[in-house]
Amino acid sequence: MKIDLTHTTSGKINAALMAARRASGAGAAGMVLTLVIVTDEGSAYDALRAASDASREHPSRILAVIKRAGRSPRARAEARLDAEILVGSDAGSGETVILRMHGELASHAQSVVLPLLLPDAPVVVWWPENAPQDPAKDPLGALAQRRITDAVTAESPVEQLAQRATSYTPGDTDLAWTRITGWRSMLAAALDQRPAKIVSVVVEGESYNPSVELLGLWLHNRLRVGVERIVTAGPGITAVRMRTRDGEIVLDRPDGLMGTLCMPGAPDRMVALKRRETAELIAEELRRLDPDDIYATAVRTPVDRLHDREGAQERAAANPAEAVPAETAAPARVTAKLPDAPAAKATGKTAGKAATGKAAAKKAAPRKRSSS
């Protein structure tokens, strides 16, 4: 069932929802949460389809907020709310309300959304694109127990991770983290089957992919070893190599579909590592609404902990304008050499003693020649 309302209010939308529910025989008791999607017209269709598919696992009321502030002063001054209500088979396993807010009303979306939230049910806000700098302080984000962003849609995904670390509040998460659940599960299972001391790790994946960076940071935090970042053509993450004294534990997925797990002393195994659709990612995030402490630890780790020498060289060759200036890279090299500072001082003293010995030998040489 589909109902269109123009120049409406939150009260009229609630009344229409109740009437549509009674007419279709659906009940509100089966819905477990409210999912608020903050999007634009261009991304609304894909986001609503993903949310509708996810609602078959998590019956929910979906509120799609589409802001149309308007460009002209007259359009911005006109505040109007239009709504499209979908109930029954058109809305998955719950209810869908598409809210189009015009003019000044777009700046007060929370006042429209608040009366439409399911009572005594969790609230999740999802920004498919253009997430705010601080989701928890956003007026809509402040209504939610869980806030979902997607760094891969940002203009600079890796820099977006740094912003997520700065503004992190318990309840925040990012779909770049959800995409590596399968990789984390497989790698943890491999180490459970064959416990070994990991010496170093190599993570391979396409450039500017936040999931690749998060996987490397997670491995760095869990294993307490250095992680090297190598850029490949993708798609996504292509391989993880964990080096041990007995050999390498390798999880390789060159085509984005099936992976191969190789461990020393064991036959190679094919594992399922297909790149998942957005609906599967959203469904996973809705399974638990408590804070994700592991994500918080990983995203708060500076990305420069990963050694990306080959990747930096490839990006500099492909885009000379983006190459890091020598004066900018110098502090990182100095920092990397800090642990070797005592040895460097000792070497300097030894060199000094050697130089002194050579000078003394030169002074002593004439005396030897004269004495002979």
C-alpha positions in Angstrom: 0.0 0.0 0.0 1.3 3.5 -0.9 0.0 6.8 0.4 1.1 10.2 -0.8 0.8 13.3 1.5 1.7 16.9 0.6 1.9 19.9 2.8 1.5 17.5 5.7 2.6 17.2 9.4 4.1 14.5 11.6 0.6 14.1 13.2 -1.1 13.4 9.9 1.7 11.0 8.9 1.2 9.0 12.2 -2.6 8.9 11.6 -2.0 7.7 8.0 0.3 5.0 9.2 -2.2 3.7 11.7 -5.0 3.7 9.1 -2.7 1.9 6.5 -1.7 -0.6 9.2 -5.3 -1.5 10.0 -6.2 -1.7 6.3 -3.3 -4.1 5.5 -3.6 -6.2 8.7 0.0 -5.4 9.7 0.9 -4.8 13.3 3.4 -2.5 14.8 4.4 -4.9 17.6 6.6 -6.9 15.2 8.9 -3.9 14.5 12.1 -3.9 16.6 13.7 -0.5 15.8 13.5 2.7 13.8 16.0 3.2 11.0 16.5 6.8 9.9 18.2 7.2 6.6 19.6 10.7 5.9 20.1 10.9 2.1 19.4 12.8 -1.1 17.3 12.0 -4.1 20.2 10.6 -6.0 21.0 8.0 -3.4 17.6 7.4 -1.9 16.5 4.6 -4.1 19.6 2.4 -3.4 19.5 3.2 0.3 15.8 2.4 0.6 16.2 -0.9 -1.3 19.1 -2.0 1.0 17.2 -1.0 4.1 14.0 -2.8 2.9 16.1 -6.0 2.3 17.7 -5.7 5.7 14.2 -5.2 7.3 13.3 -8.8 6.4 15.8 -9.8 9.1 15.1 -6.8 11.4 11.5 -5.6 11.0 11.7 -1.9 11.4 10.1 1.5 10.6 12.3 3.2 8.0 12.3 6.9 7.9 14.1 8.4 4.8 14.9 12.0 5.3 15.5 13.9 2.1 16.4 17.6 2.6 15.5 20.1 -0.1 16.6 23.4 1.2 16.2 25.2 -2.1 18.5 27.6 -3.9 16.4 30.8 -4.2 15.6 32.9 -1.1 11.9 32.3 -1.7 12.4 28.5 -1.8 14.4 28.6 1.3 11.8 30.6 3.1 8.9 28.2 2.2 8.8 25.3 4.8 6.9 22.3 3.5 6.8 18.6 4.3 5.8 16.0 1.8 5.6 12.3 2.7 5.3 9.0 0.9 4.1 6.1 3.0 4.7 2.5 2.1 3.1 -0.4 4.1 2.9 -4.1 3.5 4.8 -5.8 0.7 6.0 -2.5 -0.7 7.9 -1.8 2.6 9.6 -5.2 3.3 8.8 -6.4 6.8 7.9 -3.1 8.3 6.9 0.4 7.3 8.7 3.0 5.2 8.1 6.8 5.3 9.9 9.0 2.8 10.1 12.5 4.2 10.9 15.3 1.8 11.6 18.5 3.7 11.5 21.8 1.8 12.9 25.2 2.7 13.7 26.1 6.2 12.2 22.9 7.5 15.3 21.0 6.2 17.3 22.7 9.0 15.0 21.2 11.7 14.6 17.6 10.5 14.8 16.3 14.1 11.5 18.0 15.0 9.8 16.1 12.2 11.4 12.8 12.9 11.0 12.7 16.7 7.2 12.2 16.7 7.5 9.4 14.1 10.0 7.2 16.1 8.6 3.9 17.4 8.0 4.1 21.2 10.4 2.2 23.4 12.5 1.0 20.5 16.1 1.6 19.6 16.9 4.2 16.9 19.6 3.8 14.3 20.7 6.6 11.9 22.5 5.8 8.7 24.2 8.3 6.3 24.8 6.5 3.0 26.8 9.6 1.8 27.8 13.0 3.1 27.9 12.1 6.8 28.4 14.9 9.3 31.8 15.6 10.8 30.6 14.5 14.2 27.6 12.1 13.9 26.9 12.1 17.6 26.5 15.9 17.7 24.2 16.0 14.6 20.6 16.8 15.6 19.4 13.5 14.1 22.4 11.5 15.3 21.7 12.7 18.8 18.4 10.8 18.7 20.1 7.5 18.0 21.8 4.7 20.0 23.7 3.6 16.8 25.1 5.8 14.0 26.3 4.3 10.8 28.5 6.1 8.3 30.5 5.0 5.2 34.0 6.4 4.7 34.3 4.9 1.2 31.8 7.5 -0.1 33.9 10.4 1.1 36.2 12.4 -1.2 39.2 11.3 0.7 38.3 8.0 2.5 41.5 7.6 4.5 41.3 11.2 5.8 37.7 10.4 6.7 39.0 7.7 9.0 41.0 10.2 10.9 37.9 12.4 11.3 35.9 9.4 12.5 38.7 8.8 15.1 38.6 12.4 16.3 34.8 12.5 16.7 34.2 8.9 17.8 31.4 8.4 20.4 30.3 5.0 21.6 27.6 3.9 19.2 29.5 5.1 16.1 30.4 2.6 13.4 31.4 2.7 9.7 30.5 0.3 6.9 34.2 0.2 6.0 34.7 -1.7 9.2 31.7 -4.0 8.5 33.2 -5.0 5.2 36.2 -6.7 6.8 34.2 -8.9 9.2 34.8 -12.0 7.0 38.5 -11.3 6.8 38.8 -10.8 10.5 36.9 -14.1 11.2 39.0 -16.1 8.7 42.3 -14.7 10.1 41.3 -15.3 13.7 40.2 -18.9 12.9 43.5 -19.6 11.1 45.5 -18.6 14.2 43.2 -20.6 16.4 43.9 -23.7 14.2 47.7 -23.1 14.0 48.9 -20.9 16.9 52.2 -19.3 15.9 54.3 -16.2 16.8 53.6 -13.6 14.1 56.7 -11.8 13.1 55.2 -9.3 10.6 52.1 -8.8 8.5 51.5 -7.6 4.9 48.1 -6.3 3.8 47.5 -5.9 0.1 44.6 -4.0 -1.4 43.5 -1.1 -3.7 44.6 2.4 -3.0 42.5 4.8 -0.8 40.3 2.0 0.4 39.4 2.6 4.1 38.7 -1.1 4.7 42.2 -2.0 3.8 43.6 0.5 6.2 41.2 -0.6 9.0 42.2 -4.3 8.5 45.9 -3.3 8.8 45.3 -1.2 11.9 43.3 -4.1 13.5 46.1 -6.6 12.9 48.6 -4.1 14.2 46.6 -3.7 17.5 45.8 -7.4 17.9 49.2 -8.9 17.0 51.5 -6.0 18.2 53.7 -6.3 15.1 54.6 -4.1 12.2 52.1 -4.1 9.2 53.2 -3.3 5.7 50.6 -1.8 3.3 51.0 -2.8 -0.4 48.8 -1.2 -3.1 47.3 -3.5 -5.7 44.6 -3.1 -8.4 42.0 -4.6 -6.2 39.1 -5.2 -6.0 39.1 -4.2 -2.3 41.4 -6.3 -0.1 43.3 -8.8 -2.2 45.6 -10.6 0.3 46.9 -10.7 3.9 50.3 -12.4 4.6 51.2 -13.2 8.2 54.9 -14.2 8.5 55.9 -16.7 11.1 59.2 -18.6 11.7 57.7 -21.7 10.1 56.4 -19.9 7.0 53.6 -17.6 5.8 49.9 -17.8 6.7 48.3 -16.3 3.5 44.7 -15.4 2.9 44.5 -14.5 -0.8 41.4 -13.2 -2.7 42.4 -11.8 -6.1 38.9 -11.7 -7.7 36.7 -10.5 -4.9 34.8 -13.8 -4.8 36.6 -16.7 -3.4 39.7 -16.7 -1.1 42.5 -19.3 -0.6 43.8 -19.9 2.9 47.4 -21.3 2.9 49.1 -22.4 6.1 52.5 -24.1 6.6 52.1 -27.9 6.8 48.4 -27.9 5.7 46.7 -28.2 2.3 45.3 -25.0 0.7 41.6 -24.4 1.4 39.1 -22.4 -0.5 37.0 -20.0 1.6 34.0 -17.8 0.9 35.0 -14.1 0.9 32.6 -12.6 -1.5 32.2 -8.8 -1.4 28.8 -8.2 0.2 26.0 -6.0 -0.8 25.0 -2.9 1.3 21.8 -4.7 2.6 24.0 -7.5 4.1 26.2 -4.9 5.8 23.3 -3.0 7.3 21.7 -6.2 8.5 24.9 -7.1 10.3 25.1 -3.7 12.0 21.5 -4.0 13.2 22.2 -7.3 14.9 23.9 -5.7 17.8 23.4 -2.1 19.0 25.9 -1.9 21.8 29.2 0.1 21.3 31.8 -1.7 19.2 35.0 -1.3 21.3 37.2 -3.2 18.8 36.2 -0.8 16.0 36.9 2.1 18.3 40.5 0.8 19.0 41.2 0.2 15.4 39.9 3.5 14.0 41.7 5.5 16.7 45.1 4.1 15.7 46.9 6.6 13.4 47.0 5.3 9.8 50.7 6.2 9.6 51.4 3.2 11.8 51.2 1.2 8.5 54.3 1.1 6.4 53.3 2.0 2.8 56.6 2.4 1.0 55.6 0.6 -2.3 52.2 2.2 -2.3 53.6 5.7 -1.8 56.1 5.2 -4.7 53.3 4.0 -7.0 51.0 6.9 -6.2 53.9 9.4 -6.6 54.7 7.9 -10.0 51.0 8.0 -11.1 50.2 11.4 -9.6 53.4 13.5 -9.2 51.3 16.4 -7.9 50.2 14.3 -4.9 53.8 13.2 -4.0 54.7 14.0 -0.4 57.4 16.7 -0.3 60.7 15.8 1.2 60.4 18.3 4.0 57.0 16.8 4.9 58.3 13.2 4.9 61.4 14.0 7.0 59.7 14.0 10.4 58.3 10.5 9.8 61.8 9.2 8.9 63.3 10.8 12.0 60.6 9.3 14.1 61.2 5.9 12.6 64.9 6.1 13.6 64.3 7.1 17.1 64.5 3.6 18.6 68.0 3.2 17.0 69.2 6.5 18.5 71.4 4.8 21.3 73.1 2.6 18.7 73.7 5.7 16.6 75.3 7.5 19.5 77.5 4.5 20.2 78.6 4.3 16.6 79.4 8.0 16.7 81.6 7.5 19.7 83.4 4.6 18.1 83.9 6.6 14.9 85.3 9.4 17.1 87.7 7.1 18.7 88.8 5.7 15.3 89.3 9.2 14.0 91.4 10.1 17.1 93.5 6.9 16.6 94.1 7.8 13.0 95.2 11.3 13.9 97.6 9.9 16.6 99.0 7.5 14.1 99.7 10.3 11.6 101.5 12.3 14.3 103.5 9.2 15.4 104.5 8.3 11.8 107.3 11.0 11.4 108.9 9.9 14.6 109.0 6.3 13.4 110.5 7.3 10.0 113.2 9.6 11.7 114.1 6.9 14.2 114.7 4.4 11.5 
